[in-house]
Amino acid sequence: MRGESLSWEVSRAARVFAELAEELDRLVTSLKAEFAEEDIKLIRRLRARRGVCRGSRASS
């Protein structure tokens, strides 16, 4: 009896761990997408600013 109970608990813990791992994977994927979007926005802002700086120097 004790062995069966322990086996069931281990099996349950493994399922919970697998579910948590899947949720963590989804969260990481979502965060990567958000950071990628922010990186793209930052790169565009920096490129635009650099273009403005070049234009400012050329006109002076």
DRENDO-1510 file (C-alpha; in Angstrom, 1 decimal, always signed):
<recs>
REC; n; res; u; v; w
REC; 1; MET; +0.0; +0.0; +0.0 .
REC; 2; ARG; +2.7; +2.5; +1.0 .
REC; 3; GLY; +4.6; +1.9; -2.3 .
REC; 4; GLU; +1.4; +2.5; -4.4 .
REC; 5; SER; +0.7; +5.7; -2.5 .
REC; 6; LEU; +4.3; +6.9; -3.0 .
REC; 7; SER; +4.2; +5.9; -6.7 .
REC; 8; TRP; +0.9; +7.9; -7.1 .
REC; 9; GLU; +2.4; +10.9; -5.4 .
REC; 10; VAL; +5.5; +10.8; -7.6 .
REC; 11; SER; +3.4; +10.5; -10.7 .
REC; 12; ARG; +1.2; +13.4; -9.6 .
REC; 13; ALA; +4.3; +15.5; -8.8 .
REC; 14; ALA; +5.7; +14.7; -12.3 .
REC; 15; ARG; +2.5; +15.8; -14.0 .
REC; 16; VAL; +2.4; +19.1; -12.0 .
REC; 17; PHE; +6.1; +19.7; -12.8 .
REC; 18; ALA; +5.4; +19.1; -16.5 .
REC; 19; GLU; +2.5; +21.5; -16.4 .
REC; 20; LEU; +4.6; +24.1; -14.7 .
REC; 21; ALA; +7.4; +23.6; -17.3 .
REC; 22; GLU; +4.9; +24.2; -20.1 .
REC; 23; GLU; +3.6; +27.3; -18.5 .
REC; 24; LEU; +7.1; +28.6; -17.9 .
REC; 25; ASP; +7.9; +27.9; -21.6 .
REC; 26; ARG; +4.9; +29.9; -22.7 .
REC; 27; LEU; +5.9; +32.8; -20.4 .
REC; 28; VAL; +9.4; +32.8; -21.7 .
REC; 29; THR; +8.2; +32.8; -25.3 .
REC; 30; SER; +5.9; +35.7; -24.5 .
REC; 31; LEU; +8.6; +37.7; -22.8 .
REC; 32; LYS; +11.0; +37.1; -25.7 .
REC; 33; ALA; +8.4; +38.4; -28.1 .
REC; 34; GLU; +7.8; +41.5; -26.0 .
REC; 35; PHE; +11.6; +42.1; -25.7 .
REC; 36; ALA; +12.0; +41.7; -29.4 .
REC; 37; GLU; +9.3; +44.3; -30.1 .
REC; 38; GLU; +10.9; +46.7; -27.6 .
REC; 39; ASP; +14.4; +46.1; -29.2 .
REC; 40; ILE; +12.9; +46.9; -32.7 .
REC; 41; LYS; +11.3; +50.1; -31.4 .
REC; 42; LEU; +14.6; +51.1; -29.7 .
REC; 43; ILE; +16.6; +50.4; -32.8 .
REC; 44; ARG; +14.2; +52.4; -34.9 .
REC; 45; ARG; +14.4; +55.3; -32.5 .
REC; 46; LEU; +18.2; +55.2; -32.4 .
REC; 47; ARG; +18.4; +55.1; -36.2 .
REC; 48; ALA; +16.0; +58.0; -36.5 .
REC; 49; ARG; +17.9; +60.0; -33.9 .
REC; 50; ARG; +21.2; +59.2; -35.6 .
REC; 51; GLY; +19.7; +60.4; -38.9 .
REC; 52; VAL; +18.6; +63.6; -37.3 .
REC; 53; CYS; +22.1; +64.2; -35.8 .
REC; 54; ARG; +23.7; +63.8; -39.3 .
REC; 55; GLY; +21.2; +66.2; -40.8 .
REC; 56; SER; +21.9; +68.7; -38.0 .
REC; 57; ARG; +25.6; +68.6; -38.6 .
REC; 58; ALA; +25.3; +68.9; -42.3 .
REC; 59; SER; +23.1; +72.0; -42.1 .
REC; 60; SER; +25.5; +73.8; -39.7 .
</recs>
